Amino acid sequence: MSGRMGLALAGATLLIATVLLPGRAEAQFGLRGGPLGVARFAVGHVIGMSRLRHSRMAVRGGRYRSAALRSQDPRGAERGQAYNPYVIRAALSAQAALAGWRGGRAPQGWWRHPDGSYGWAGPVFWPFAHDDLANAIIFADTTGISLYGYGDIYAALFSPYAATELAAYTAPQGRRARKIPSAQNICDVSDPAGFPADLIAATVQPNELQRAALDEVVSAWQSARDSIRATCPSEVPATAAERLGLMRERLAVMIRAMDTFAPPLAKFEGLLDDRQKAKLDGLAKDRRAALAAGQKKDAQAASACNADSDPRYDEKLQRQYEQLVQQQWPVADMATTLRLDETARARLDVLQDTTLRTMQTLSACPAKPAETPQARLTDVKARLQTMLQEVNGVADALDDFEADLSDEQKAGFEAIGPKRGA
């Protein structure tokens, strides 16, 4: 996070809260103390949507849902179209995420990422996990990883899906079966690009010994990918605790996958001469140049990370703030419907504050990628470990909150999420 952004907690999102709503935000800031007060204000109150411009970056139903989840290569190369993996990613994840939500009629979901993709697709958390890891390590693109954070934890606490919508992902029936993917299908199509072994070989022109080491890298990657795919749930996580548990399991297996992948990658890089290493490192620059020449990628996230941007006049930042407002904490609903006593209300405050602090720790502004694949792998692993630590903290706070709740109160808490998606 840039020092010039001062109190901003997630790119420029919280800066917008203080600029668009200065009086009440400052009052809340002074009452609660610290940036967390502004965060609680921003996500704890409903702001009229008429004050904010409609997000044109939202996932459009006709544009993205037309990309069917199918086994064949979805890149469009057979039609002579340039392959943009980020467009494919957004299309596939939006199709999967929205298929069962409101019967697939809604053009967008509040839990989407700024690039149009989704961290949650039905019962699956991080459907593009292994694809994101490959992009970050080989192509120095950490955007897919950096976008995971507060919004995904919020979606785990307050699921956007009702029980009937989630059921569609496990046993699709009737006419809608062709449109709603199963959980396994989501994982099967979540690696559209695959590991770029052929591109690496063509770039560095390995000798026989180096080629054998590259084969070991590919084998380790396939093992890592399979281990991540194995965490796709066979059953729908029905409660917030189960969804957070799925996040923890998924993050833990991604970290273990990095441990598996690191030694063969280090061995391969160690066998390259300086010229080959420079070519391998150049793949990241080539990818950025190719995307810049085609379609702008994630302009919203890039703008949010620019310390010079002014949220009062920046439409992209206003869109991000709109998304934050949509992820408001339904504290009033909880207090009324759950009939919380003072102890339970205090524990709810702790749960809310613990979750909101992930905005700062898991900033959506990616750090400058390291120069080499091995160094980037180390950074990715550190990011995943931080995410796991934050999820563990929220899960512990949730356990404390629910410890003394009755079964009726727990059921009421779980019903809040689907009500918000109705």
LOSELO-414821 format. One record per residue (C-alpha): residue in three letters; z, y, x. Coordinates in steps of 0.25 Angstrom, whole numbers, plus 5000, padded with zeros to 4 digits. Example, Ala and Ser with C-alpha at 12.3 -4.5 7.8 and 13.67 -1.06 7.14 Angstrom:
! LOSELO-414821
ala503149825049 ser502949965055 
This chain:
! LOSELO-414821
met500050005000 ser499650145005 gly500850235008 arg500050345001 met500250274988 gly501750284988 leu502350224976 ala501050144972 leu501449994970 ala500149934967 gly498950004973 ala498950134965 thr499450074952 leu500850134952 leu500350264958 ile499550274945 ala500850254937 thr501450374944 val500250464942 leu499850434928 leu501250434923 pro502050524932 gly503150574923 arg503650434918 ala503250364930 glu504150454939 ala505250444929 gln505250294929 phe505050294944 gly506350384946 leu507050294936 arg506750164942 gly506550204957 gly505450174966 pro503950134964 leu504450014955 gly504850114944 val503450164943 ala502950024943 arg503849994931 phe503450114924 ala501950084926 val502049944921 gly503149954911 his502550044901 val501350044893 ile500350154897 gly499250194887 met497950134891 ser497250254886 arg497750334898 leu496950234907 arg495550214908 his495050074904 ser494849984917 arg493349964919 met493749864930 ala494349774919 val493749634918 arg492649654908 gly492549534899 gly491049524899 arg490849544914 tyr491849444919 arg492149344908 ser490649314909 ala490849244922 ala491149104918 leu492149014926 arg491148914931 ser491048814943 gln489748874948 asp489648984958 pro489849114950 arg489349204961 gly488049234955 ala487249204968 glu486249124961 arg485849254953 gly485749334966 gln487049414963 ala487949454975 tyr489249374975 asn490449464973 pro491649374973 tyr492549474967 val491749494955 ile491749344953 arg493249334955 ala493449444945 ala492449374935 leu493049234936 ser494549274936 ala494249374924 gln493549264916 ala494649164919 ala495849264916 leu495249314903 ala494649194897 gly495949154890 trp496549294888 arg496449344874 gly495349234872 gly494549294883 arg494249424875 ala494949524884 pro494049594894 gln495249614904 gly496649564907 trp497749654912 trp498149554923 arg496749574930 his496649624945 pro496049754948 asp494749684953 gly494549614939 ser495049474943 tyr496349414938 gly497549354945 trp497949264933 ala496849184926 gly497449104914 pro498449014921 val497949034935 phe498549134945 trp497649184956 pro496449104952 phe495649164964 ala496749134974 his495949054985 asp494749144983 asp495649274986 leu496249204998 ala494849175004 asn494349315001 ala495549385008 ile495549295020 ile494049285023 phe493549415017 ala494749505018 asp494749535003 thr496249534999 thr495949604986 gly496049474978 ile497449444983 ser497949594983 leu497649604968 tyr498749494965 gly500049554962 tyr500849624951 gly499849604940 asp499749454943 ile501349444943 tyr501349524930 ala500349424924 ala501149314928 leu502349374920 phe501649424908 ser500449324907 pro499249384900 tyr498949254893 ala499549194881 ala499749044880 thr498549014872 glu497649094882 leu498249014894 ala498048884886 ala496548914886 tyr496548904902 thr497148764901 ala496348694890 pro495248774885 gln494648734872 gly493548764862 arg492548874864 arg493348954873 ala493448844883 arg492248884891 lys492849024893 ile494248994897 pro494348924911 ser495448824914 ala496448854925 gln495748754934 asn494448824932 ile495048954935 cys495448894949 asp494148824951 val493248944950 ser494249034958 asp493549024971 pro492149084969 ala491849114983 gly492548994990 phe492949005005 pro491849075013 ala491648965024 asp490148975024 leu490249125026 ile491249105037 ala490449005044 ala489149085043 thr489849205048 val490549155060 gln489549045064 pro490648945068 asn490448835079 glu490848695076 leu492348705079 gln492448835071 arg491648775060 ala492648655059 ala493848765059 leu493048835047 asp493048705040 glu494548695041 val494648835036 val493848795024 ser494648665022 ala495948745022 trp495348845012 gln494948735002 ser496348675003 ala496948805001 arg496048834989 asp496348694983 ser497848724984 ile497748854977 arg496848794966 ala497948684964 thr498948794960 cys498048824947 pro499048784936 ser498748664927 glu499648724917 val499748864912 pro500948944917 ala501648974904 thr502749074909 ala502949184918 ala503749104928 glu502648994928 arg501549104931 leu502349164942 gly502549014947 leu501048994947 met500949124955 arg501949074965 glu501248944967 arg499949004968 leu500349104979 ala501148994986 val499948904987 met499049024991 ile500049045003 arg500048905007 ala498448905006 met498449015016 asp499348935025 thr498348815024 phe497148905027 ala497748985039 pro497748885050 pro496248845049 leu495848985047 ala496549025059 lys495948915067 phe494548955062 glu494749095066 gly495349055080 leu494048985083 leu493149105080 asp492749195092 asp492849345090 arg491449365085 gln491649255074 lys492949315070 ala492349455068 lys491349385059 leu492349315051 asp493149445050 gly491849515046 leu491749435033 ala492749525026 lys491949645030 asp490649585025 arg491349545012 arg491849685009 ala490549745013 ala489749655003 leu490649684992 ala490649834994 ala489149824994 gly489149754981 gln490249784971 lys491549854973 lys492749764973 asp494049794967 ala493849944967 gln495049964959 ala496049894969 ala495449974980 ser495650104973 ala497050074970 cys497350054984 asn496750184988 ala497950284991 asp497050404989 ser496650364975 asp497250444963 pro497550364951 arg497450484942 tyr495950484944 asp495650344949 glu495250254937 lys495350124945 leu496850154948 gln497050184933 arg496450054930 gln497449984939 tyr498550064932 glu498050024919 gln498149874923 leu499649904928 val499949954915 gln499449834908 gln500449754916 gln501549824910 trp502949754909 pro503249724895 val504749764897 ala504849814883 asp504349694877 met505249604885 ala506549684882 thr506149684867 thr505649544865 leu506549474875 arg507849544871 leu508249554886 asp509749584889 glu510049674901 thr510049564911 ala508749514907 arg508149654906 ala508649684921 arg508049554925 leu506749594918 asp506749724926 val506949644939 leu505749564935 gln504849684932 asp505249754945 thr505049634953 thr503649614947 leu503249764949 arg503649764963 thr502549664966 met501649784964 gln502049844977 thr502249714985 leu500849664980 ser500049784981 ala498649774976 cys498149854988 pro497649754998 ala497949775013 lys496849785023 pro496449645026 ala496649585040 glu495449575049 thr495449415050 pro495549305040 gln496749245047 ala497549375046 arg497049395031 leu497549255028 thr498949305033 asp498949425025 val498449355012 lys499649255014 ala500649365016 arg500149425003 leu500249294995 gln501649275001 thr502049414996 met501449384982 leu502249254981 gln503449334985 glu503249434974 val502949324964 asn504249254968 gly505049374966 val504449404952 ala504649254948 asp506149264952 ala506349384944 leu505649324932 asp506649204934 asp507849294934 phe507249364921 glu507049244913 ala508349174918 asp509249204906 leu508149224896 ser508149134884 asp506949044881 glu506549144870 gln506549264880 lys505749184890 ala504749154879 gly504649304875 phe504449344890 glu503249244891 ala502649294878 ile502549434883 gly501349414892 pro500449344882 lys500849454872 arg500349554882 gly498949484882 ala498849474867 
